[in-house]
Amino acid sequence: METVLAVERLSVYRGTHQVVHDVSFALEAGTDTALIGPNGAGKSTLVQALLGIIPWQSGDVSLLGRSIRAGKIPVSVRPQIAYLPQSFLFDRGIPMTVAEFVALGWGRPGISLPWRSRIARQRAVVQALTRVNACHLIHQSIGRLSGGETKRVLLAYCLVQPRRLLILDEAPAGLDYQAEAEFYHLLNQLKLNHGWTILQISHDLEMVSRFCDQVICLNRSIVCQGTPDVTLSIENLIAAYGPQFARYRHQH
Ligand SMILES: Nc1ncnc2c1ncn2[C@@H]1O[C@H](COP(=O)(O)OP(=O)(O)OP(=O)(O)O)[C@@H](O)[C@H]1O
């Protein structure tokens, strides 16, 4: 099986504070891995380092077979990765429609005739919006979307062209119940039918146990990693979240 992402002994600082310590793991092609752990555990910091958004201080990362330097994702690798951030802040006065925004995620390598590109791009935008049930928003200004609608449009931006790796930071937050269920089914389809590799930060342990193949439990360092049935044992969760987890679990 092909390794899409390999991380070796990675450490990341926020200012002078070491937030991620000595983390190693690998993602195989066509698998869905959850990154779980308590608030402030370093999950967002870890994925942002892997995406080149913030630098790391030590360790080795290889992405799609290419060795990556801290803060630098090669141009050839970048379009093959999509990232759905936890929050997306932008100027709501920006005059851009949903169709124009989603089209920003579309790019074909090589040279093609401009009108052919335009038709292919329009088709890809409509398909991506249809997949996330947001086609009715196609002509709407992005500044007028609700939180849940913004999430769907961002997901369409990620889906508008084939990717190898999809990284999601608490993606379903803000989606209604139905949209969340559809969202997980869509991820499953991308994995099973199109071979996408998924790394998702999640606090929804039930969804993780239903849909993910692997779980990495982080609390600055890796507390445990493996299949959901092993990783999500009560002993491991108490080790990651603290003894209050057992009380919480008991009450719900
Ligand atoms: N931009 C920043 N500057 C300085 N420190 C930061 C910054 N972002 C996060 N931190 C700190 O880094 C640590 C890890 O934060 P991070 O957001 O990576 O955790 P997380 O596991 O994703 O948390 P959550 O589940 O709450 O989203 C926290 O102590 C946080 O205060």
The ligand as a Gaussian input file, in Angstrom:
#p B3LYP/6-31G(d) Opt

LIG

0 1
 N       -1.657000      31.361000      16.908000
 C       -1.250000      30.921000      18.099000
 N       -0.297000      31.573000      18.797000
 C        0.138000      31.108000      19.984000
 N       -0.300000      29.988000      20.575000
 C       -1.243000      29.298000      19.935000
 C       -1.773000      29.718000      18.664000
 N       -2.702000      28.819000      18.279000
 C       -2.758000      27.885000      19.248000
 N       -1.884000      28.174000      20.236000
 C       -1.645000      27.366000      21.441000
 O       -1.138000      26.115000      21.037000
 C       -1.729000      25.068000      21.841000
 C       -2.354000      24.045000      20.918000
 O       -3.433000      24.664000      20.217000
 P       -4.177000      23.941000      19.027000
 O       -5.131000      24.917000      18.461000
 O       -3.173000      23.324000      18.132000
 O       -4.935000      22.777000      19.818000
 P       -6.137000      21.849000      19.364000
 O       -5.808000      20.462000      19.835000
 O       -6.412000      22.002000      17.916000
 O       -7.336000      22.436000      20.240000
 P       -8.936000      22.514000      20.023000
 O       -9.481000      21.113000      20.169000
 O       -9.366000      23.391000      21.168000
 O       -9.215000      23.126000      18.680000
 C       -2.704000      25.750000      22.796000
 O       -2.064000      25.884000      24.026000
 C       -2.963000      27.080000      22.166000
 O       -3.202000      28.056000      23.157000

